[in-house]
Amino acid sequence: VVLSTRQQCHGPRPAHVRHLSSWGTFRSELLGSSDESGSCSQSGRLLSTRQDLDFQLSQVQINSILRSNEQSVSVPEFYGGGLSSVRKFESNQLAANMPNEDHRSAATCLQSKGMLFGVFDGHGGWACAQAVSERLLYYIATAMMSKQSLEELEKCMEHCRPIPPILKWYKHHADYNYRDSASLYIDQLRVFWQELLDIEEHGEGMSPIDALECAFKRLDADISLEAQVPLSNDLMKSTAIQVAFSGCTACVAHIGTDGIHVANAGDCRAVLGVQEEDGSWSALPLSLDHNSQNQAEVERIRAQHPPSERDTIVTDGRLLGVLLPLRAFGDVRFKWSCALQQSVLSSLESAVDLDSLNLYQYMPLNYKTPPYLDVTPEIMYHKLRPQDHFLILGTDGLWDELTNAEAVRLVGEHLSGFHLQAPVSPSERNLKLGQMHELLLKRQARASPALDTNGATHLIRHALGTGEYGELCQERLASMLALPEDLARMYRDDITATVVYLNSDLARSHHS
């Protein structure tokens, strides 16, 4: 089984020698052997460590692990005052970190139109992703509400009446909310809608494009403010500090009758599954990754700082040599001035145990002209067409393992009820006769029934279990799932996938 270590998203870059040592010690304890082999890339990633794990999970155990967080929701044909653009959605998560630093959200806008779906990839802890997954969809929906609806909310608050619901949430039974901070979050949301009421042009509410950008930026500003001001108790303050000093990337889709708007900040991704006239599937990306591989993004950040910092802003593929994503919520270490960071942390020393929160006085090298990081989302719009069948939202843990085309092919084939294994060209592989025979035996059944009814689970299974020749390798999948907690995150990331199945009939009627 070939396993590959992964780079950490936040904080000092990992010592990959330590990863090798940990794996060797772990294997030695299990198998009584000290033999170790592996090679490192220029970035320090361990490219291959070939090991045979003595413990293998059964098919029942594999299925239990993969399906424990899956969710499937069917949407009524007529919903929210009209035909729904969404037929159903399926979602799933697989943790590598404990607790899981990925989060997901899904909701219907009750005071405006459309549905919202989001995936959130935390780093430096889970706190920021948790808070953003709870709050961001409220900010987006509120920004799209009409002035009349906002006035009704304010009247209810003033007279202590129950406020009309803004969202209908679709929660998994294991989802968690910051209950101790609920009052703070409501107060901040109220301040937001009060400011919207003061805008004369608000009228019927913001367009999805404006609402998405406004909500991303406003929530991040609130997260920053909450970490600086006095709060009612130490627990609330501790939470606010953890949220602000950790970080998360986010990819959110608003799906309405007019089409899909995707707002992305960071390296989560949205990909549309399109069925061509010949029945084949193609992938249409609706977001761009904000990392060092996106040269336009690197130049955008460099342009915001003096020329003297050009060579130090992004080093070793990371912002200031530390952070992988180049846009994110939280991460105030890359946004606040040095003086503000020192002031806030110093003021907390008597009330909050900073060591227990993994907070310490630390400045990245070459931290001269902050802010270096922002959360302004890049927004794409796509008008729905009859050939557009589904949208995949995934955190980078999914896209580390699958290309856009592979993910779309897997979901497309899953829709048709069977799985076609990816073709392999022998000339490209330079296979010997014996190897070809082995490959043909593995792929004897060209079409095989899908093991999962949930499309997101199907994606995760193949992301971790696809072998060298495109076949589903149970041994590899079992090995990846059997890794202990302290080792799993070195070889794979948390994975979250949401597959939204679109109403092609509605798109067809609009198209005609």
C-alpha positions as CSV (number, residue, x, y, z in Angstrom):
1,V,0.0,0.0,0.0
2,V,1.4,3.4,-1.0
3,L,0.7,6.2,1.5
4,S,1.8,9.8,1.2
5,T,2.2,12.3,3.9
6,R,0.5,15.6,3.5
7,Q,1.6,19.1,4.3
8,Q,0.0,21.0,7.3
9,C,-2.0,24.0,6.3
10,H,-1.2,26.4,9.2
11,G,1.7,27.1,11.5
12,P,5.3,26.2,11.0
13,R,6.0,23.7,8.3
14,P,6.0,20.1,9.6
15,A,9.3,18.3,10.2
16,H,8.9,15.5,7.7
17,V,11.9,13.6,9.2
18,R,9.7,13.4,12.3
19,H,6.9,11.9,10.1
20,L,9.2,9.2,8.8
21,S,10.4,8.5,12.3
22,S,6.9,8.2,13.7
23,W,5.9,5.8,10.9
24,G,8.9,3.7,11.4
25,T,8.4,3.5,15.2
26,F,4.7,2.7,14.6
27,R,5.5,-0.1,12.2
28,S,8.3,-1.5,14.3
29,E,6.0,-1.8,17.3
30,L,3.4,-3.6,15.2
31,L,5.5,-5.8,13.0
32,G,8.7,-6.1,14.9
33,S,10.7,-4.6,12.1
34,S,12.8,-1.5,11.7
35,D,12.9,-1.6,7.9
36,E,11.8,1.7,6.4
37,S,11.9,3.0,2.9
38,G,10.6,6.3,1.4
39,S,11.6,9.3,-0.7
40,C,10.9,13.0,-0.3
41,S,10.0,15.6,-2.8
42,Q,11.7,18.9,-3.0
43,S,8.9,20.4,-0.8
44,G,9.7,17.8,1.9
45,R,6.6,15.6,1.3
46,L,7.2,11.9,1.8
47,L,6.3,10.6,-1.6
48,S,6.0,6.9,-0.9
49,T,6.3,4.8,2.2
50,R,5.5,1.2,1.3
51,Q,4.2,-0.8,4.3
52,D,2.0,-3.8,4.8
53,L,-0.2,-3.2,7.8
54,D,-0.9,-6.3,9.8
55,F,-4.3,-5.0,10.9
56,Q,-6.9,-4.8,8.1
57,L,-10.5,-3.6,8.5
58,S,-13.4,-5.8,7.3
59,Q,-15.8,-4.6,4.6
60,V,-18.4,-4.0,7.4
61,Q,-15.9,-1.9,9.4
62,I,-14.9,0.1,6.3
63,N,-18.6,0.9,5.5
64,S,-19.3,1.8,9.1
65,I,-16.5,4.3,9.2
66,L,-17.2,5.8,5.7
67,R,-21.0,6.2,6.4
68,S,-21.1,7.4,9.9
69,N,-21.3,11.1,8.9
70,E,-23.3,10.8,5.7
71,Q,-26.4,12.9,5.0
72,S,-29.0,12.7,2.3
73,V,-31.9,15.2,1.9
74,S,-34.6,15.4,-0.7
75,V,-36.0,18.8,-1.6
76,P,-39.7,19.2,-2.4
77,E,-40.3,20.1,-6.1
78,F,-42.2,23.3,-5.1
79,Y,-40.2,25.0,-2.3
80,G,-39.9,28.6,-1.2
81,G,-42.8,29.9,-3.3
82,G,-41.8,28.3,-6.6
83,L,-40.0,25.4,-8.3
84,S,-36.8,24.3,-6.6
85,S,-33.6,24.3,-8.6
86,V,-32.3,21.5,-6.3
87,R,-33.7,18.0,-6.3
88,K,-31.7,16.7,-3.4
89,F,-28.2,16.8,-1.9
90,E,-25.9,14.3,-0.3
91,S,-23.0,15.1,2.0
92,N,-20.4,13.3,4.0
93,Q,-17.2,13.9,6.1
94,L,-14.2,11.8,7.0
95,A,-11.9,13.1,9.7
96,A,-8.2,12.9,9.9
97,N,-7.8,15.4,12.7
98,M,-9.5,14.9,16.0
99,P,-11.6,16.8,16.3
100,N,-12.5,17.2,12.6
101,E,-11.4,20.7,11.4
102,D,-13.8,20.5,8.4
103,H,-17.4,21.7,8.7
104,R,-20.3,21.9,6.3
105,S,-23.6,23.8,6.1
106,A,-26.8,23.6,4.1
107,A,-30.0,25.7,4.4
108,T,-32.9,27.1,2.5
109,C,-33.4,30.9,2.6
110,L,-36.9,31.4,4.0
111,Q,-37.1,35.2,3.8
112,S,-35.5,35.3,0.3
113,K,-35.2,32.7,-2.4
114,G,-32.7,30.0,-3.0
115,M,-30.6,27.4,-1.1
116,L,-27.2,27.8,0.4
117,F,-24.5,25.1,0.7
118,G,-21.1,25.6,2.2
119,V,-17.9,23.7,3.1
120,F,-15.3,25.1,5.5
121,D,-11.8,23.8,6.0
122,G,-10.3,24.8,9.3
123,H,-6.6,25.2,10.1
124,G,-4.7,25.9,13.4
125,G,-7.7,24.3,15.1
126,W,-11.4,23.7,14.5
127,A,-12.8,26.8,16.2
128,C,-12.9,29.2,13.2
129,A,-14.5,26.7,10.8
130,Q,-17.1,25.8,13.5
131,A,-18.1,29.4,14.0
132,V,-18.1,30.3,10.3
133,S,-20.2,27.3,9.5
134,E,-22.8,28.4,12.0
135,R,-22.9,32.1,11.1
136,L,-22.0,32.8,7.5
137,L,-25.2,31.5,6.0
138,Y,-27.2,33.8,8.3
139,Y,-25.2,36.8,7.1
140,I,-25.7,35.9,3.5
141,A,-29.5,35.3,3.9
142,T,-29.9,38.5,5.9
143,A,-28.1,40.6,3.3
144,M,-30.5,39.3,0.6
145,M,-33.6,40.1,2.7
146,S,-35.8,43.0,1.8
147,K,-36.0,46.2,3.9
148,Q,-39.5,45.3,4.9
149,S,-38.4,41.9,6.1
150,L,-35.5,43.4,8.1
151,E,-37.9,45.9,9.7
152,E,-40.1,43.0,10.8
153,L,-37.0,41.3,12.4
154,E,-36.1,44.5,14.2
155,K,-39.7,45.0,15.5
156,C,-39.7,41.5,16.9
157,M,-36.4,42.1,18.7
158,E,-37.6,45.4,20.1
159,H,-40.8,43.9,21.5
160,C,-39.2,40.7,22.6
161,R,-41.3,38.6,20.2
162,P,-40.1,35.5,18.5
163,I,-38.4,36.5,15.2
164,P,-39.5,34.8,12.0
165,P,-37.0,32.1,10.9
166,I,-34.4,33.3,8.4
167,L,-33.1,29.8,7.4
168,K,-34.3,26.3,7.3
169,W,-31.2,24.3,8.3
170,Y,-30.4,20.8,7.3
171,K,-28.3,19.4,10.1
172,H,-26.6,16.1,10.7
173,H,-27.3,14.7,14.1
174,A,-23.6,15.0,15.1
175,D,-23.4,18.7,14.2
176,Y,-22.4,20.9,17.0
177,N,-23.2,24.6,17.8
178,Y,-21.5,27.1,20.1
179,R,-24.4,27.5,22.4
180,D,-22.6,29.6,24.9
181,S,-21.9,32.2,22.2
182,A,-25.4,32.1,20.7
183,S,-26.4,35.4,22.3
184,L,-23.3,37.1,21.0
185,Y,-23.8,35.8,17.5
186,I,-27.5,37.1,17.5
187,D,-26.4,40.5,18.8
188,Q,-23.8,40.8,16.1
189,L,-26.2,39.7,13.4
190,R,-28.7,42.3,14.7
191,V,-26.2,45.1,14.4
192,F,-25.6,43.9,10.8
193,W,-29.2,44.1,9.8
194,Q,-29.6,47.5,11.6
195,E,-26.9,48.9,9.4
196,L,-28.5,47.4,6.3
197,L,-31.7,49.2,7.3
198,D,-29.8,52.5,7.4
199,I,-28.9,52.0,3.7
200,E,-31.5,53.8,1.6
201,E,-30.9,51.8,-1.5
202,H,-31.3,48.4,0.3
203,G,-34.9,48.1,-0.9
204,E,-35.6,44.5,-2.0
205,G,-32.3,43.4,-0.6
206,M,-28.8,42.7,-2.1
207,S,-28.2,40.6,-5.2
208,P,-26.6,37.2,-4.4
209,I,-23.2,38.5,-5.7
210,D,-23.3,41.6,-3.4
211,A,-24.7,39.6,-0.5
212,L,-22.0,36.9,-0.7
213,E,-19.2,39.4,-0.7
214,C,-20.7,41.6,2.0
215,A,-21.4,38.6,4.3
216,F,-17.9,37.1,4.0
217,K,-16.2,40.5,4.8
218,R,-18.6,41.5,7.5
219,L,-18.4,38.2,9.4
220,D,-14.6,38.3,9.3
221,A,-14.7,41.8,10.7
222,D,-17.1,40.7,13.5
223,I,-14.8,37.7,14.3
224,S,-11.8,40.2,14.6
225,L,-13.8,42.6,16.7
226,E,-15.1,40.0,19.1
227,A,-11.6,39.0,20.0
228,Q,-10.7,42.5,20.9
229,V,-13.6,43.7,23.1
230,P,-14.7,42.7,26.6
231,L,-17.3,39.9,26.6
232,S,-19.8,38.8,29.3
233,N,-17.8,35.7,30.5
234,D,-14.4,34.0,30.3
235,L,-15.8,31.1,28.3
236,M,-17.3,33.4,25.6
237,K,-14.0,35.3,25.5
238,S,-11.9,32.1,25.2
239,T,-14.1,31.0,22.3
240,A,-13.8,34.3,20.5
241,I,-10.0,34.2,20.9
242,Q,-9.8,30.7,19.5
243,V,-12.0,31.6,16.6
244,A,-10.0,34.6,15.6
245,F,-6.5,33.1,16.0
246,S,-7.4,29.9,14.1
247,G,-8.6,30.2,10.6
248,C,-10.7,28.6,7.9
249,T,-11.2,28.7,4.1
250,A,-14.8,28.6,2.8
251,C,-16.6,27.8,-0.4
252,V,-20.4,28.7,-0.5
253,A,-22.9,28.2,-3.3
254,H,-26.2,30.0,-3.6
255,I,-28.5,28.1,-5.9
256,G,-31.6,29.9,-7.2
257,T,-33.9,29.7,-10.2
258,D,-31.6,32.1,-12.0
259,G,-28.5,30.0,-11.6
260,I,-25.6,29.3,-9.3
261,H,-23.4,31.8,-7.5
262,V,-20.2,30.4,-5.9
263,A,-18.2,32.5,-3.4
264,N,-14.8,31.1,-2.6
265,A,-12.0,32.2,-0.2
266,G,-9.1,29.7,0.0
267,D,-8.6,26.3,-1.4
268,C,-12.0,24.6,-1.1
269,R,-13.5,24.0,-4.5
270,A,-16.8,23.9,-6.4
271,V,-17.1,21.8,-9.6
272,L,-20.2,21.5,-11.8
273,G,-21.0,18.1,-13.4
274,V,-22.1,18.5,-17.0
275,Q,-23.4,15.7,-19.2
276,E,-22.5,16.1,-22.9
277,E,-24.6,15.1,-25.9
278,D,-22.8,11.8,-26.3
279,G,-23.5,10.9,-22.6
280,S,-20.0,11.6,-21.3
281,W,-19.3,13.7,-18.3
282,S,-17.2,16.9,-18.2
283,A,-16.2,19.1,-15.2
284,L,-16.7,22.8,-15.1
285,P,-14.9,24.5,-12.2
286,L,-16.9,27.3,-10.5
287,S,-14.0,28.4,-8.3
288,L,-10.3,29.0,-8.3
289,D,-7.9,27.8,-5.6
290,H,-6.3,30.7,-3.7
291,N,-2.9,29.3,-3.0
292,S,0.7,29.7,-4.3
293,Q,-0.1,27.6,-7.4
294,N,-2.4,30.4,-8.6
295,Q,0.1,32.9,-9.9
296,A,-2.5,35.6,-10.3
297,E,-3.4,35.3,-6.6
298,V,0.3,35.6,-5.6
299,E,0.7,38.7,-7.7
300,R,-2.5,40.2,-6.2
301,I,-1.0,39.9,-2.7
302,R,2.4,41.2,-3.8
303,A,0.8,44.3,-5.3
304,Q,-0.6,45.2,-1.9
305,H,2.8,45.5,-0.3
306,P,6.1,47.4,-1.0
307,P,8.4,46.1,-3.7
308,S,11.0,45.4,-1.1
309,E,8.7,42.5,0.3
310,R,8.1,40.9,-3.1
311,D,10.4,37.9,-2.4
312,T,9.3,37.3,1.2
313,I,5.5,37.5,1.0
314,V,5.2,34.0,-0.4
315,T,8.0,31.6,0.3
316,D,8.1,27.8,0.1
317,G,4.6,28.0,-1.3
318,R,3.2,29.7,1.8
319,L,2.2,33.1,2.9
320,L,5.2,34.4,4.9
321,G,6.5,30.9,4.8
322,V,3.7,29.7,7.1
323,L,0.1,29.6,5.7
324,L,-0.9,27.6,2.6
325,P,-4.2,29.3,1.7
326,L,-3.9,32.9,0.6
327,R,-7.5,33.9,1.6
328,A,-9.2,32.9,4.8
329,F,-11.5,33.8,7.7
330,G,-9.8,34.4,11.1
331,D,-6.0,34.1,11.1
332,V,-5.6,37.5,12.8
333,R,-1.9,36.8,13.1
334,F,-1.7,37.7,9.4
335,K,-4.1,40.7,9.7
336,W,-3.5,42.5,12.9
337,S,-0.6,44.8,13.6
338,C,2.1,43.5,15.9
339,A,1.1,46.0,18.6
340,L,-2.6,44.9,18.5
341,Q,-1.7,41.2,18.7
342,Q,0.6,41.8,21.7
343,S,-2.0,44.0,23.4
344,V,-4.8,41.5,23.0
345,L,-2.8,38.5,24.1
346,S,-1.3,40.4,27.1
347,S,-4.7,41.5,28.3
348,L,-5.9,37.9,28.3
349,E,-3.1,36.3,30.4
350,S,-4.9,36.8,33.7
351,A,-8.3,35.6,32.5
352,V,-7.6,32.9,29.9
353,D,-5.0,30.1,29.9
354,L,-3.3,30.9,26.6
355,D,-1.1,27.8,26.7
356,S,-4.2,25.6,26.8
357,L,-5.5,27.4,23.7
358,N,-2.1,26.9,22.0
359,L,-1.7,30.7,21.8
360,Y,1.6,32.4,22.2
361,Q,3.5,35.5,21.3
362,Y,4.6,34.7,17.8
363,M,5.2,36.8,14.7
364,P,6.1,35.3,11.3
365,L,9.4,36.4,9.8
366,N,9.2,39.6,7.6
367,Y,5.9,40.7,9.1
368,K,6.2,44.3,8.2
369,T,3.1,45.8,6.5
370,P,0.0,43.9,7.6
371,P,-2.6,42.9,6.7
372,Y,-1.2,40.1,4.5
373,L,-4.4,38.1,4.4
374,D,-8.1,38.9,3.7
375,V,-11.3,36.9,3.1
376,T,-12.8,38.8,0.2
377,P,-14.3,36.0,-1.9
378,E,-13.9,35.4,-5.6
379,I,-17.4,35.0,-6.9
380,M,-18.5,33.1,-10.1
381,Y,-21.9,33.0,-11.6
382,H,-23.3,30.2,-13.9
383,K,-26.7,30.2,-15.5
384,L,-28.2,26.7,-15.2
385,R,-28.6,24.6,-18.4
386,P,-30.4,21.3,-19.0
387,Q,-27.0,19.5,-19.2
388,D,-25.9,20.7,-15.7
389,H,-26.8,17.8,-13.4
390,F,-24.9,18.3,-10.1
391,L,-22.5,20.5,-8.2
392,I,-19.7,19.1,-6.0
393,L,-18.4,21.2,-3.1
394,G,-15.3,19.8,-1.4
395,T,-12.6,20.8,1.0
396,D,-9.0,20.4,-0.2
397,G,-8.8,17.0,1.3
398,L,-11.0,15.7,-1.5
399,W,-9.2,17.5,-4.2
400,D,-5.8,16.3,-2.9
401,E,-6.9,12.9,-4.0
402,L,-9.2,13.5,-7.0
403,T,-9.0,15.7,-10.0
404,N,-12.1,17.7,-11.1
405,A,-12.7,15.3,-14.0
406,E,-12.3,12.2,-11.8
407,A,-14.8,13.5,-9.2
408,V,-17.4,14.4,-11.8
409,R,-17.0,11.0,-13.6
410,L,-17.5,9.2,-10.3
411,V,-20.7,11.0,-9.4
412,G,-22.0,10.8,-13.0
413,E,-21.5,7.1,-13.1
414,H,-23.0,6.8,-9.6
415,L,-26.1,8.5,-11.0
416,S,-26.5,5.8,-13.6
417,G,-26.3,3.1,-11.0
418,F,-22.9,1.5,-11.8
419,H,-19.2,2.4,-11.6
420,L,-17.1,2.3,-14.7
421,Q,-13.4,2.1,-13.9
422,A,-11.1,4.6,-15.6
423,P,-9.5,3.3,-18.8
424,V,-5.8,2.7,-18.7
425,S,-3.5,2.9,-21.7
426,P,-0.9,0.1,-21.6
427,S,1.4,2.2,-23.9
428,E,1.4,5.0,-21.3
429,R,2.0,2.6,-18.4
430,N,4.8,0.5,-20.1
431,L,3.3,-2.6,-18.6
432,K,4.9,-6.0,-18.9
433,L,2.8,-9.0,-19.9
434,G,2.5,-10.2,-16.4
435,Q,1.5,-6.8,-15.1
436,M,-1.1,-6.5,-17.8
437,H,-2.5,-9.9,-16.9
438,E,-2.8,-8.8,-13.2
439,L,-4.4,-5.6,-14.3
440,L,-7.0,-7.4,-16.4
441,L,-7.9,-9.8,-13.5
442,K,-8.4,-6.8,-11.2
443,R,-10.6,-5.1,-13.8
444,Q,-12.4,-8.2,-14.9
445,A,-15.8,-6.7,-14.2
446,R,-15.7,-3.6,-16.4
447,A,-19.0,-2.3,-14.8
448,S,-19.7,-3.0,-11.2
449,P,-22.6,-1.8,-8.9
450,A,-21.8,1.1,-6.7
451,L,-21.2,0.2,-3.1
452,D,-22.8,3.3,-1.7
453,T,-26.2,5.0,-2.2
454,N,-24.8,8.3,-1.1
455,G,-22.8,10.1,-3.8
456,A,-20.5,11.9,-1.4
457,T,-19.6,8.7,0.3
458,H,-18.9,7.2,-3.1
459,L,-16.5,10.1,-3.7
460,I,-14.6,9.6,-0.4
461,R,-14.4,5.9,-0.9
462,H,-12.7,6.3,-4.3
463,A,-10.6,9.3,-3.2
464,L,-8.9,7.1,-0.6
465,G,-9.2,3.7,-2.2
466,T,-8.3,4.1,-5.9
467,G,-5.3,2.0,-6.8
468,E,-2.5,2.6,-9.3
469,Y,-4.5,1.5,-12.3
470,G,-7.8,3.2,-11.4
471,E,-9.3,0.2,-9.7
472,L,-10.9,0.4,-6.2
473,C,-8.3,-1.3,-3.9
474,Q,-9.9,-2.5,-0.7
475,E,-6.5,-3.1,0.9
476,R,-5.4,0.5,0.3
477,L,-8.8,1.9,1.6
478,A,-8.6,-0.3,4.7
479,S,-5.0,0.8,5.4
480,M,-5.9,4.5,5.1
481,L,-8.9,4.1,7.4
482,A,-7.0,2.0,9.9
483,L,-4.3,4.7,10.6
484,P,-4.4,5.8,14.2
485,E,-5.4,9.4,15.0
486,D,-2.0,10.8,15.5
487,L,-0.8,9.3,12.2
488,A,-3.8,9.7,9.9
489,R,-3.4,13.5,9.5
490,M,0.1,13.0,8.2
491,Y,-1.1,10.9,5.3
492,R,-4.5,12.4,4.5
493,D,-6.5,15.5,5.3
494,D,-10.0,15.9,6.7
495,I,-12.4,15.4,3.8
496,T,-15.8,17.0,3.3
497,A,-17.9,16.5,0.2
498,T,-21.4,17.8,-0.7
499,V,-23.1,16.8,-3.9
500,V,-26.1,18.9,-4.9
501,Y,-28.3,17.3,-7.6
502,L,-29.9,20.0,-9.8
503,N,-33.4,20.1,-11.2
504,S,-32.7,19.7,-14.9
505,D,-36.4,20.0,-15.8
506,L,-36.5,23.5,-14.4
507,A,-33.4,24.5,-16.3
508,R,-34.9,23.0,-19.4
509,S,-38.1,25.0,-19.1
510,H,-36.1,28.2,-18.5
511,H,-33.8,27.4,-21.4
512,S,-36.7,26.8,-23.8
